[in-house]
């Protein structure tokens, strides 16, 4: 029997106060999603992630599909980039439905690894990601 180390997994943000606390942290904007990051100052704890999709982005079926795509992108690639002791909230935009999945994964990793805060919003027609 071999000892396989457990896979690093991010915890989940579930309650409204947890989501509201992350809003006070850093905001990293983009055309596909907004990433809100909060350093909890507890490096020994695992990272936590939450997903927000507002009603203005479609009906329940479309919103659930957006959440599923984001959850899977985090599970497959972005979890490794998340820092211990940090909370992440991913606020979806409508483009989450139409962007290719590989591009979505890349955008998540880039936004999580981003060290600098974006101070001005990107133009609506800009598609850098």
N, C-alpha and C positions, 0 to 999 in steps of 0.2 A: 504494500500500500504506500503510495507516494504522498508526500505532504505538499499540496498545491496551495500557494498563498491565496487568501481570499481576494477576489476582484474588488478594486476600489469603486465604491458606488456613492453617488451623491444622495443625500437625504432629501426629503420633500418639505416644502413650506406648505402648510395647510390652513392655518387660521388667518383671519383678517389682520389682527395685530402684527403678525410676522410680516405680512406683505406691506403693511403701512410703515413698518420700521425700515424696510429696505428702500422705500421711496426717499428717505432722508440721505441715502448714500449717493454714490457717483452714478451719473447717467451717461450711457454710451449709445448715441443715436445712429440710425442707419435706415435705409429704405425698406429693408425686409422686416426688421424688428428693432425694438428698443431694449437695451440690456441695462438693468439697474443692479448695482453691486454695492454691497455693504460689508465692510470688514468688521466682524464681531469681536475682534481682538482675543480670539480663543483658538490659537493655531493647533491645539491638540484635537479639535473636533473636526468632523468631516464637513465638506461643503454641503450646502442645501440649495435646492432649486425650486422655483415655482413658476407657473405659467399663467398669463392673463390674456384672454381674448374677449374683447368687448362686443356687445350686441350690434354695434354699427358695422361690424365686419361680416355679417351674414347670418343665416339662420343657424339653428342648433347643429344640424348635420355638418355644415361648413366649419363652424367654430370647433366642433369636436375633431374634425379632420386636421385642422390647423394645430390643435394641441397634440394630437397623436404624432404628426410629423415632427414637431419640435421635441417631444419627449424621446422619440427614436433617434433624432440627430444628437441629442445630448447623450443618450445611452451609448451610441456607437462611437462617438469621437470626442465630444466636448467634455465629458466627465474627467478625462485625464488632464485637461488644461485647467480645470477648476482648482483654486487654491484652498487648502484647509482653513477652516475658520471664517469663510466668506459665505454670504448668502447672495443668490442670483435670482432675479425675477426677469423673465423674458416676456415682453409685451409684444404680441404679434401684430403685424400689419397685414393687410389683405394679400400682399405679394407672397406670403408664406405658402399659399395654395398653389401658385403657378410657377414659382422658381424651381429649377432642377434640384433634386435632393442633394447631390454632391456640392452644389453651390451653397445650399443652406448649411450644410455641415462645415464647409470652409469658413463661411461668414461667422458662424457661432464661435469657432476656434479663434479666429482673428479678433473678434470683439472681446472675447474673454481674456486673451493674451495682451490686449491693448493696454499700454501703461499710461497713456495720456488721456485726459478728459477732452472730449470734443466740446468746444465752446459755442460753435455756431451750427445751426441745423444744415444738413445737406440739401441741395436743391432737389425739387420733386423729380426732375427729369434725369438726375444723376444716377447712374447704375454702376458704381465702382466695384461693388462686391461681386 
